[in-house]
Amino acid sequence: MSELTHLLGDPGVSFTAEDDFQALNDLFLERGWGDGLPIVPPNLRRVERMLEYCDRPWNQPIGLIPPRWGEATPWRLAANAVMAGCRPEYFPLVMLAIEAMCVEAFNLYGVQTTTHLCAPLLIVNGPVARELNINAGHNAFGPGRQSNSTIGRAIRLALVNIGGAVPGTGDMATFGSPAKFSYCIAENERASPWEPLHVERGFPADASTMTMVGAEAPHNVNDHESTTAEGILRTIAATSATPGTNDIAYSGEPVIAFSPEHAATVAAGGYSKADAKRYLWEHAWIPLGRFSEENIERRMRVKYPERLGNAGPDARVPVAQKPEDFLLVVVGGAGKHSAFIPTFGATRSVTLALRHHDGRFVGSVQELRRA
């Protein structure tokens, strides 16, 4: 028999089950404690090893996860991180991601329960991305790296097991997305011609941060022909200008993931990040007449009465409400592709930094390991 921590229980609460991998997985699937993939049984020894990288009280909630409003204690999160296959040194990022999502502006309740197909996108910046070998290059959004795959998966398992985002009850997504299994990347800072996301948001370059975005899966932008900044930006803007995105009707933050090659061309054309955002805002728009009559009357004129209340079919409807709403990162390896990532819209991204309990920034997760 194997002693297992109860995913929703208090520290020290456990139960016993047959010590057989398939039997344990069948039990967890039967009780709805998973994502459909095989899990690592969260026995006490594995959970306590995970908690070696936690410098806060194990039973003190980091946040409340809706729609169940379950207490996300380190103990419960550690059990889910074990299930996901995380290495113990990944655990500080799992806790930081949960803390960021529980910030009110992120609107985790909406992201969890909407019929939209959004999922939390984790963007890691700073030295911890290199320390933990988080993929920022080729296939960054795909499989192949334990850190990306299991950190993202731990977040999903916590949202289900602690927050109650069970498909069809707590999670009402019409058809969901593969991003709901795991959605974790690092920014390719070494290949970027611009300041990385966390520096843009006011953090020191040597800080390690997590940015959470309630986002759709990436939509590829293929441009192998443009040799100018304007050419690439024009292609990205046109790809982004679609009437069906949530960002149009809400104050969303559409993400543009530039490949290093596209970013280099845009920067060589004299464009800073702010310049690129301004160009996208000015060119990523849809004529009002491209929306259905029902959407025009029931949504666009109601949401933006001053701008669109009496506007004609040629009126411009921007993808983002202001230039600063675009979130630009550099991701990936060689290849002249970028990606447009719409968001849930009714959410704002949140960036938090790894800190020691005394408030100072942490340069390495080893600083958080208990003696």
N, C-alpha and C positions, 0 to 999 in steps of 0.2 A: 504494500500500500504506500501511497505517496501523500505527504501532507502539503496542501496547497493553500495559499492565501486567498481569501474571499475577495473578489474584485471590487465589491462595493462595501466591504466591511471595515471595521476599525483595526488599527494595528494589533496584531496578536490573534485576531479572529481567523480561523482556518477550518478546513474540512479535509477529510481523507477520501481518497479515491483509488481505484485499481492502478497500480504502477505499470501501466502499459500505454505506450504513446498513442496508438490508435483508439484505445478505449477512452483515454483522457480527452482526445480531440473530439470523439463522438459525444462525450458528455458536454463539452463546452458548446459544440454546435447545437445540441438539443436545447441548452439553456439560453441560446442566443448571445453567447459571450464571444463574439468574433466577427470576422469579415468574410468568412467562407473559405479562407486559406488555412492550412495547418498552422497551429500555434505551438510555441515552446511552453510547456507546462510551467506555471509560475509558482514553483515550490518555494518554501521559506528561504532556503539557502540562496537561490538565484535572486530573489527579491532583496534580501539583505546585502548581497554583493552589489546590486544596482544602487542601493541607498548609500554605499560608500562614497558616492559622488554627490551627496546631498548635504549642504551645510545649514539646513534649516530644520525645524522640528518636523518629524515624520507625520504627525497627526494634525498639523496646522494647515488648513485649506489654502491653496494658492489662489483659488477662485471657485466660483460656482458655475457648473456647466449646464446650460439649458438643453432641452426643455424640461428635464427632470430636476434641474438645479442641484445636481449631485455635487458633493464636496470633493474637489480635486486635491486631495492630500498627496504628499509625496509617496506615501505608502501605496495608495491606490494607483497612482501614476506609474510607480515602479513595477507593479504587477502587470500593467498593460505594456510597459516597455519590454519586460521579459517576454511576454507573449509575442511581441512583434519581432523579436530576435535582436534587439539592441545590445550593443556592448555597454558595459557600465559607464564608460567615459562619455557616451552620448547623452546620458540622462540629464545633465544640466540644460541642454538645448531643448529637451522634451518639456521640462518644467518652464523654461522661458517662453516657449511657444504657447503653452496653456495660459500663462500669465498675460501675454500680449492679447490673446483672443478674448480674455475676460474683461479687457478694457471696454468701457461702454461704447465708445465710438466704433468699435469693430462690429457691433450688433451681432454677436454670436447666436442669439436666439433666432434672428432672421436667417442667418446663414445655415443654421441647423435644420430649420423647419420649412423653409420655402419649397415651392414646387420647382424653382429654378435649379439648374444642375451644378451650382457652384460648390467649391471645396476650398478649404484653407490651403493657400499656397505659402510655403515657408521659404524665405530668401535669407541665406546666411551671409554675413559679411565679417571681415576682420580675420585676425590670425587663427581663430578657432576653426575656420573652414579648412585651412591647410593642416592644422594639427589633427583634425579628425578625418582628413582625406575625403571631404565632401566634394562631389563632382561639380565643377563649374564649366567643364569643357565639352568634348564630344559626348552626345547622348545624355546631357545633364538632366533632361526631363524624363529620361527613360530608365531602364533597368541596368544593373551591372555593378553598382557600388553599394556596399552594405550600409554605409552611413546614410546616404540619401534614402534608400529603400526603407530601412527600419525606423529611422526617426520619423519620417512621414507616416509610416504605418502605425507607429505608437500613438500619434495624435489621433488618427482615425479610430483606433480601438478605444481610446479614452473618451472620445465623443460619443461612441456607441454605449460602452459599458458604464461610464459614469454619468454621461449626459442624457442617455436614453434615446439617441438618434437611430432608432431601429427602423429600417425601411418599411414604409407603409403605416407607421404609427407616429414616432417622433420625427423621422426624416421623411418628408412628403415630396421629395424630388420626383418629378414626373417620370424621368428615365435615368437620372443620375449621370455619372461620368467615370471613366477609368481613373481620373484624378482623385476620386474618393478613396482609392486604395492607399496611395501615397503620392505626395506632391511636394517634394523638397529639393531645392537646388542651392548652390552658392553662386554669387556673382563672380564672373571671371575678371577680377580686379587687375591682374597682371596684364591682361590683353586689352584693357579699357583705356581709351584716350581721355576719359573724363574722370572726375572725382566719383568714387563709389557711392552707392546709395546711402550708406550710413554716414559718410562724411557730409554729403549733401544735406542730410537731416540733422546736422549739428553735433555728431559724435566724433571723437578723436579717431584718427586713422588706425591706431593700435587697439581700439575697442573692438570687442566681438559682439555682434548684434544679430537679432532675429527680427525680420519684418514679416508680418502676417497680412495676407491679402485674401479676401473672399472672392475667388476667381474661377473663371471657366478654364477649360483645357486650352493649350496654345493652338492658334491657327497660323499655319505657315504663310510667310510672305516671301515668295521666290522672286529675286531680281538679280540675275546674272549679267544683265546688259548695261545697266546704268553705271556710269563712271563718275558722276557728279553727286554732290550732297543733295542737291535739289531733286535729282532723278530718283534716288533711293527714298527720300522722304516723301516724294509725291506718290510712289508706289505704296508705301506703308499707309499713308493717309487715305488713299483710295480703297485699300483693303479694309481699313478700319471703319469706313463709312457705310454701315449697314443698318437698316431701320429696326432690326429685331433685337439689338443689344439693350440690356438694362441700363447701361451707362447714360444713354440718351435721355431717359426719363427721370433719372435720379442724379444725385451728385456723386457719381462714381469716379474711380481712378483707373482708367484703362491702362494696362501694362504693355509697354513695348519692349520686347527682349531683342536687342540688337545682337547679331553675330559680330565677332571681332572684326571681320572684314568690312561689313557694312558700317560699323561704328567708325572704323579708321577712315573710310571714304568721307563720311559725314563730317568728322572732325577736321580732316584735311581741307575741307571746303570752308573752314572758318567758323563752323557751328559749335557753340558751347551746348551744354545740356539745355540751358534755358532757351537758347535760340532754336534748338530742335523742337522743343515743346511748343514754342510760339508758332513755328511753321506747321506743325501737326494740327494745332488748334485752328489755325486759319484755313487749312485745306481739308481736314477730315470732317466734312459736313454732308448732310443729306437735304435735298430740296423737300420742303414740306409736302409737296404734291406726291412724293413717292410713298407716303404713308397712306393707309386705308382711311376712308372717310370717318369710320368709327374711331380710329386711333387719333385722328386729327381733332375731332370734336370732344371725345371723352378723356383724352389724355393730354395731348400737346397744348391745346388751347387752355385747358384747365391748369396744367402744371406751370405754364409760362404765359399768363394772360397779358402781361405788359409787352412781351416780345412777339407772341404768336396769336394773341387774341383775335386780331382782325387781319392777320397776315395772309398773303396770297400764296399760291402753289410754289413760287420761286424763292420763298423765304428760306434762309439758311438755318438748319437745325444741327448744331455741332455735336460731335460725339462726346466731348467733355465740356463742362460748363466754363472752365477757364484753363489757360495754358498750364498752370501749375498742377492741375489735376492729373496730367499724364505722368505715369511712373516709368522712368527709363532705367533699364539695367543692361549690362553686357553679359551675355551668356553664350556658351557653346564653343565649338572648335572651328576648323577651316570649313569654308562653304559660304556662298553668298545668299544666305537665308536670314530672315529675322522672323519674329513671331508677334502677332497681335493677340493679347489676352484680355478679353472683356471681363468685367467683374459683376458681382451681384447688383451693384449700383447703390443699394441702400446700406452701404458699409464704407468705412474709412480704414485704410491700412494703418497698422500700429507697429512702431519699431522700438524695441527695448534692448538694453545692453546687459551682458552678463556682469554681475556685480558680486562682490564678497558681502558677507552679512554686515560688514562695517561701512558699506556704501561705495568702496572704491571699485574701479573697473578691474575685471579679471582678464589677464592676458592669455591664460591657459586654464583648461578645465582641471588640471592637476591642482591648482590652487584651491579648488572647491572640495577636494577629496579629504574625507575625514581621516585623521591620524589613526 
